[in-house]
Amino acid sequence: MNNNKGQSLVEILFSITVVILVLTGVVSLMVKVLNVRGEASLRQKAGNLSTIIIENQIKEKENNPEGFWNTNSLNNQTWDGFSGFTYDITKELKNGQDLNVTVTVKWENQTLIVQRYFSKKGS
């Protein structure tokens, strides 16, 4: 007869080790997925804020044509409903007729830059 008393204990320890390794991999993957989803949500919120700012610039061009074409910049501005986000607006006049508006949204060491080109032609 064979003496197999210790073999089942080794098999159990090996099985537990394999299960722990698999679970560790699954948990670390889940944590990374949640982090990526959180970052994507913040980036989407920054995109929404930049869209609002650009739309306001379009409205300003239509409602206040003389004031719109000045090149005053705004820095470290905030918007209700977007806590933790700040934005800058930079206007650069080109050829006396064209304006390049740059909106820079900042949050948690991240930055999103959106540019919009405006022209006096046709307005």
N, C-alpha and C positions, 0 to 999 in steps of 0.2 A: 504494500500500500504506500501511496505517496503522502507526504506530510505537507499539506497546503494551507496550514493555519495562518501564515502571514501574508499569503498571496491576496486574499480578499481585502485586507487592510491597505496594501499598496495600491490596489485597483481603486478603492474608494478615495484615497488621497489624490491619485492621479485624476480621477473624474472631477473631484472638487476643484482642483487646480485649473483644469480646462474650463469648467463652468465659470470660475472667477475671472479668468482671462477674457472669455467671451463677453461676460457682463460688463467688464471694465471697458472694453472696446465699444460696446453699444452705448453705455452711459456717456463716454467722452464724445462720441459722435452726436448724441442728442444735445449735449451742451453746446457743441460747435454750431449745430443747426439753429438752436435758439438764439445764439449770439448773432449769427448771420441774419436771421429774421428781424432781430431788433435793430441792427444796423440798416437793413433795407427799409424798415419802417421810418427811421429817422431821415434817411436820404429821400424817401418819398415825401415826407413832411417838408423838408427843405425845398424840394422841387415845387410843392404846392405854394410855399411862401414866395419863391421867385416868380411864379406865374402871377400871383396876386400883385406883386410889385410891378412887373412888366405891364399888366393890364391897367394899373393905375397910371403908369407913364403914358400909355396910349390915350387914356381918358384925359390926362393933363394936356396932351398935344391937341386934342380936339376942343377942349373947354378953355384952355389958356395958351393959345399959340405963341404969344409974345414971351411969356414967362417960361414956357417949356424949353426954349432954345438956349437959355442961359446954362452955363457949364458949372454951376454950383454942385459940389459933391456933398453927399450925406454919409456920415460914418456912425457906426455902432447904433443903428436904429433898431427898435423892437416893434413887434406887432402883437396885438392881443390874440391869445389862443396859440401862440407859438413860443411858449416859455423855453428858455435855454437856447434860443436862436437869435442871432443878431444879423443885420445886413447892412451893406454899404451900397450906395449908388454913385457911380462915377460916370460923368458925361464928358465926352470928347468930341469937339466940333471939328469936322473935316471939310475943307474946301469952302467954308462959310455956308454950306447948304446941307450938309449931312451931319448927323449926330449919331455917335455910337454910344449906347447906354449899356453899362456893365453893372450887373447886380451880383454882389458877392454875398452869399449866405454862409454863416459860420455857426458851428455847433461842435461841442466835444472834440476839439482838435481836428475837425473835418471842415472842408470847404467845398462849396458848390458855386461855380461861376457860370452865369448866363448872360449872353450878350444879345442886344437887339439893335438893329440898324434902322434909323429914321431918316427920311429925306424930305426936304421942303418941296421938292418937285411933286406936283400933283396934289398938294394939300391946300 
